[in-house]
Amino acid sequence: MINRVTLVGRVGQDPMVKYTGDGLAIANTSLATSQKVKGQEETQWHRLVFFGKLAEIVSEYVVKGTLIYVEGTIKYGKYTDKEGFEKNTVDIICSSMTMLGGKSQAPKDEEDVPF
């Protein structure tokens, strides 16, 4: 069985990093991927999760608008919100990340982001 994801897209928000009680870094962000469907551009959003040293690297060098390549696995989950409704989640647990461009290539403000 294989659970493998490869994505290339632009980061939708600056990564947020938190640390567990024993010091493990966990970074979260979103990624937009686009494709043309029947002549229309269709954008999909993905929730990315990074752990450990990779999380620290992502939080230091990746910003909103950065073009990145990630590999990882899909993780499905559920939780109950404050109103008692059950919600489903889909996260990409990233095992590797490559910046395609660099920090200086990221758009300076929201108007420059092409999605």
N, C-alpha and C positions, 0 to 999 in steps of 0.2 A: 504494500500500500504506500502511496505517495501523497504527502500533503505539502505542496511546494508552491510558493507565490513569487512571481517576479513582476515588479512594477517600475515604471518610469513616469515621473510627473513632477508637479510643482507643489511645494509645501504650502499649506493653506494658512498656517499660523506659526508663530515662533514656538519652538518646543517648550513644554513645561516639564521641569525635572523635579522629582521628589526623591527622598532617601528613606529606605526602610530603617527600622531600629538598629539593625546590624550594619548599616552603611551602604547597602546596595542601591545604586542609582537606577531610577526608572524614569524614562522620558516618554512623553506622549505628544503627538502632533497629528495633523491630518495631511492627506496627500490627494491632489486632484489629478485624475487621468482623463484624457479626452480621446474620442474617436468620432469619425463621421459615420452617421447612420442615415441612409436615404437622403444624403445631401445636407443633413443637419448635424451640427457639432453637439455631441452628447458628452457631458462631464459626469464622472463617477467620483465620489468621495470615499476615501479609505481611512480608517483609524489605525495609526501606526503606534507600536509600543517597542521601546528599546530598553535593554537591561545592561547593567554593569558598565564597563569601560566604553562600550559603544554608545550608551546613553549619555555619558559625560562628553564624548566627542560630538555627538549630535547637538547637545545643548550649547556647546561652545562655538561651533562653526556653522550650524544650519539656522537660517532665518526664513521668515515668510517669503515665499516666492522663489526660493532656491530650487533648482532643477536637480533631482536626485534619482538614483537607481537603488532599489532595495530588493533583497531576497529574504524570504521568511516562510512562515507557516500561518494558516488560518486557524483562529481559535474562536469558537462560538460560545456564547454565555447568555445568562439570564439574570435579571435582578427585578426587584419590586420597587417601584418609585414611591414618592411620598404620599400619593393618592391611593396606593394599593394596587396599581395596575402593573401587570407583569410585562417587562420589556426584554427584547432580544438584542444582543450585541454581536458584532463581528469585528474582531481585531486582527491585524496583521502583526504577528510577533516577529520582529526583524532580527535576522542573524547577521546580516551584512548591509552596508550602505556605502555608496560611492557618490560623491558630489560630481555633477556634470556641469562644469562651469566654475564656480568657486564662490566664496562669500561675496566677493566684489561684483559678481555677476547677478546677484539677487536684485530685484526691483527695489527702488528706494521708498515707494509708498504704494498705497492700494491702487491708484489709478494706473500704475505701470504693470499690474498683474494681468496677464492675458486671458483670464477666465472670469 
